[in-house]
């Protein structure tokens, strides 16, 4: 179902646990899940041939500065990852991405309301929850998780 982003939510747990708390005053986030590819083209190939490598999970956050909500700046001070939860809409609260992440923050203050922005980068498996994945996507996710933690398989 297509939904409005006006009910989106970004939550954070600085301890890396599962109890995330919404970061107030944010009004946008992006998430990119791009896979790097290695060009393995050889003599005689009729076109370029690519081999997938690691998936990168990262993105950005933005909103307005609120002196009563400094969670993004506190997250930027940490040298250990916390748990980040990205919900496109709280009207469908079971569909979200979550995982350990590092964050940074910046502020742009001028004559208008100070703008807040930051980026996040995954520090471990950053996964879609609640979405319906195809059997092929589920198998690929399971392979990546086994490769990330071979002793746990």
KOLBAVO-166701 format. One record per residue (C-alpha): x, y, z. Coordinates in steps of 0.05 Angstrom, whole numbers, always signed. Example, Ala and Ser with C-alpha at 12.3 -4.5 7.8 and 13.67 -1.06 7.14 Angstrom:
BEGIN
PT; +246; -90; +156
PT; +273; -21; +143
END
This chain:
BEGIN
PT; +0; +0; +0
PT; +25; +70; -16
PT; +26; +114; +46
PT; +43; +185; +65
PT; +111; +197; +96
PT; +82; +249; +144
PT; +77; +195; +197
PT; +149; +172; +191
PT; +192; +160; +252
PT; +266; +154; +268
PT; +281; +119; +334
PT; +347; +107; +371
PT; +374; +65; +428
PT; +444; +89; +447
PT; +459; +24; +484
PT; +449; -18; +422
PT; +388; -52; +453
PT; +318; -62; +426
PT; +284; -5; +464
PT; +287; +52; +414
PT; +259; +121; +429
PT; +235; +169; +374
PT; +282; +226; +358
PT; +238; +288; +358
PT; +241; +345; +308
PT; +264; +302; +250
PT; +223; +306; +187
PT; +260; +265; +136
PT; +305; +205; +128
PT; +336; +167; +70
PT; +361; +96; +69
PT; +404; +66; +14
PT; +417; -8; +6
PT; +466; -10; -51
PT; +509; -69; -70
PT; +580; -57; -95
PT; +598; -93; -159
PT; +665; -116; -186
PT; +677; -113; -260
PT; +700; -184; -279
PT; +697; -174; -354
PT; +747; -216; -394
PT; +773; -220; -464
PT; +719; -248; -510
PT; +659; -225; -468
PT; +606; -190; -510
PT; +590; -141; -454
PT; +614; -123; -384
PT; +604; -177; -332
PT; +593; -158; -260
PT; +601; -196; -194
PT; +562; -171; -133
PT; +602; -156; -70
PT; +580; -128; -3
PT; +515; -91; +8
PT; +522; -21; +38
PT; +467; +4; +84
PT; +470; +78; +99
PT; +430; +141; +94
PT; +414; +211; +120
PT; +369; +245; +170
PT; +344; +317; +173
PT; +298; +362; +212
PT; +301; +422; +257
PT; +344; +437; +318
PT; +307; +429; +384
PT; +347; +445; +447
PT; +304; +396; +486
PT; +322; +338; +439
PT; +396; +327; +429
PT; +394; +252; +414
PT; +425; +260; +345
PT; +484; +299; +373
PT; +492; +250; +429
PT; +492; +192; +379
PT; +546; +229; +339
PT; +589; +231; +402
PT; +587; +155; +412
PT; +644; +111; +389
PT; +600; +49; +394
PT; +539; +36; +351
PT; +469; +44; +377
PT; +405; +14; +348
PT; +372; +55; +294
PT; +300; +43; +273
PT; +271; +75; +210
PT; +195; +72; +202
PT; +167; +100; +137
PT; +98; +109; +170
PT; +73; +94; +240
PT; +6; +77; +207
PT; +42; +12; +187
PT; +86; +3; +249
PT; +106; -69; +233
PT; +144; -48; +169
PT; +212; -17; +186
PT; +287; -24; +179
PT; +330; -33; +240
PT; +400; -50; +261
PT; +464; -26; +293
PT; +488; +40; +265
PT; +537; +97; +274
PT; +510; +168; +265
PT; +537; +237; +255
PT; +504; +305; +260
PT; +509; +376; +235
PT; +471; +440; +244
PT; +459; +497; +196
PT; +439; +559; +234
PT; +420; +624; +198
PT; +365; +675; +204
PT; +313; +620; +194
PT; +299; +561; +239
PT; +364; +522; +250
PT; +366; +459; +206
PT; +391; +393; +232
PT; +422; +339; +189
PT; +462; +276; +196
PT; +482; +211; +165
PT; +480; +139; +189
PT; +521; +78; +170
PT; +505; +7; +188
PT; +550; -26; +239
PT; +521; -96; +228
PT; +460; -127; +195
PT; +410; -72; +179
PT; +346; -108; +160
PT; +276; -97; +134
PT; +225; -123; +184
PT; +152; -136; +170
PT; +157; -131; +95
PT; +140; -190; +51
PT; +204; -214; +18
PT; +205; -262; -40
PT; +236; -330; -30
PT; +297; -308; -71
PT; +307; -246; -28
PT; +299; -287; +36
PT; +351; -337; +13
PT; +400; -281; -5
PT; +390; -249; +64
PT; +401; -315; +99
PT; +466; -326; +59
PT; +492; -256; +77
PT; +475; -267; +151
PT; +510; -335; +152
PT; +572; -304; +119
PT; +571; -247; +170
PT; +568; -295; +230
PT; +593; -364; +207
PT; +597; -390; +279
PT; +524; -375; +291
PT; +500; -417; +232
END
